[in-house]
Amino acid sequence: MTRLAVVSGGLREPSSTRLLADRLEAAVREALTNSEVTSNTIELRPLARATTDAMLTGFPSEELESTFETLATADGVIAVTPAFNASFSGLFKSFFDILPEDTLAEVPVLIGATGGTERHSLVLEHAMRPMFSYLRAVVSPTGVYAATEDFGAQRETSPLGKRIDRAAADFSRLLRSCGKRERKDTWANDVSAMEQLLRSARSSPSQPDDLD
């Protein structure tokens, strides 16, 4: 079974960002032939207040903790944001700022973005790819940007539909090559490292203080 987590950073309802996220998820599901796929969609708009509170206090709510767990157990992530001034939205960035360290480490991520015009398309390479690379995710080589005019064309034959299919095919190959995710227990690793440090300190001969 392949577990997908879909993160939609749309700020309005209805949202073209959510529409693109749903189309990417459906295309990936179709590309993963002969494989059972489950997916969970995370809408960031209802989490806006909790995200802000977590940034200010350092303590995520139970709802956010549940969301983090969904991402931590996913085999692959589809992340889509609206673009503002050639970058991702503040809410999208804030959510990933409070995500626990290593949550996305070695996780395949398919990136997508929406905007009013094609001028924002560089958001994929100049903002999203660097951020997810910093988070140690494995970013799929093909992302998808959709301008407002892209949603008015025939779905099956439109350039957007072709871009979605290509991105889904690349992402599905990446998912297969990475295999099922083995979750790392960061807390256990930290404790183990501390125990090794303490054992090393106990085994080292103590040095006498210098005498005047």
N, C-alpha and C positions, 0 to 999 in steps of 0.2 A: 504494500500500500504506500502511495506517495501522499504526503501531507503538505498542502499548500496553505500559506497565509497571505491574504491579499490586503494591503494597506492602501486605503483611499483617503487622500487629504482634501477632498472637495469641501468647499466652504458654503455651498448653497444647496438647496433642494428644489427641484432636481439638479443633479450635478453632472456635467460632461466628464469630470474626472472619474466619478463612479461608473459612468457608462463605459469609458475606456478600460477601467479596471475589470469590469465584468466581461468585456469582450476579450481581453487578454486571458483572463482565467478560463473562459470557454474554449479559446483557441489552444491553450496549453493542455487542457483536459483532452481535447480531441487529438492533439499531437502525441500524447502519451498513450498510444494504442497498446492494448494487451496489458494495461496496468490499471489497478483500482486507484482512484484519486478521491481524496476528501479535501475540502477547502473551507476556510473560515475567513470571513471578511471583517476587517477592522476599519470602522469609520472614525476618523479623527475628530470630526466636528462635535459629536456629543462628548468627547473627551477633552475639549478645549479648556474648561475650567480646572479639571483635575490635573491636566498637564501643567498649567500655570502654577497651581498650588504646589505641585511637586518640584517645580523649578525654584520656587521661593523658599520652601521648607526643607526640601531634600527627602521628603517622605511620600512615596506614591500611595494612592488610595487602593482599596481592594480591587476596584474595577481596573485600574491600571496594572496592578499585579497580575490579574487574570490575563490581560492583554499581553503582558510581557511573557507569560507562560506559553501563550499560543505561539508567539514568535520563537521562543526557545525550543519548542518541540517540532517546529516545521522543518520539512526537508527542503523546501524552497519558498521564496518570498517574491511576490509581485508588488511593487511599490509605485504608486502613481500620485503626482502632485500637480496642482495648478501652478502656472508660472507667473511670477510678477517681477517686472524689471529684469528679465533674463535669469531669474533664480527661482528656487523653490519657495513655497509660502512659509511664513514665520511659524505657523502651527506645525507644519510638516517637519521643519528643522527642530523645533522645540521638542517634539515627541521623540525624535531620535537622539536628542541631547540627553534626555533623562533615561534612555534605555540602558539597562545594566550592561556593564562591560562584557564583551565577548558573547553577547546574546546572538549576534549574527556571524560570529567567526566561522569561516569555512562554509557558509550557507550560500547557495546559488540565489542570486537576486536578479529579477527582470525589472528594469526601470522604464517608466513611462511618464509623460507629462502632457498637460493640455494648456492652451493659451488662445488669446484672441487672434493672433496673427503668427505667421511663420517666423517673425523676428525673434521669438522666444525659444526657437528650437535648440539653440546651443545650451539650454539649461541641462540637457541630458549629459553632455560631455564636460561642461565647465563647472557644474555644481553637483549633480546627483552622483555621477560616477566617482569623482574624487571622495565624496563623503562616504559612500558605501565601501570604497576601497580602504579608507581610513578605519572603518569599523571591521575590517578584515573579512568582509563578505567576498564571495566570488561573483563578480558582476558579469552578467551575460553580455556577449559582444554586441548584440543588437537591441537597442532600445526603441521606443515608439513615441513620437511626438504627434499630437493631433491639434490642429487649429480649428477654430469654430466652423470654417467652411468645409472641413473634412467630414463633418457629421451630416451634411446635406446630400451627399452623393449616394448612389446605390451601394448597399452594404457589400454585396458579393464581389462586385467588379471595381470598387473604388480603390484608389491608391492606398488609402488608409487600411482597407481590408487586406491588401497584399502585404503591407508593412507588418500588420498584426500577425498574419500567418507566418511570415519569415521569422519574426522575433520569437514566436511560439515554437517553431521548429528548432531554432538555435537553443532556446532555453530547455526544451525537452531533451536535447542531446546532452546539454550540460548536466541536467538532473540525473540522467542515466549514468554518465561518466563519474559523477561524484558519489552516486549510490545513496543508500539510506543513511541518514544522519545518526551519528553516535554522539549523544549529548555529553558535554564535558561538565563535570561537577567542579565549578570554580572554587567553591567554599572548601571542598575536600582537598583540592590541590593546594590551596593557601595553608590549610591546617598541616598538611603533610610537609610543606616547605618549612613551616615554623618548627615542627617537631625535629626535622633534620638539623636545623640551625641550633636548637637547644641541645640535641645529642652531641653535636660537634663542639659546643661550648663546654659541655660536661667532660668530654673526653680529652680536651686540651689541657695540658699541665698548667696550673696557675703560676703566674710569674710573681716573684716577690717584689714588694715595693722597693724602689731605690732608697738607699739609706744615705743620709748626708754624712 
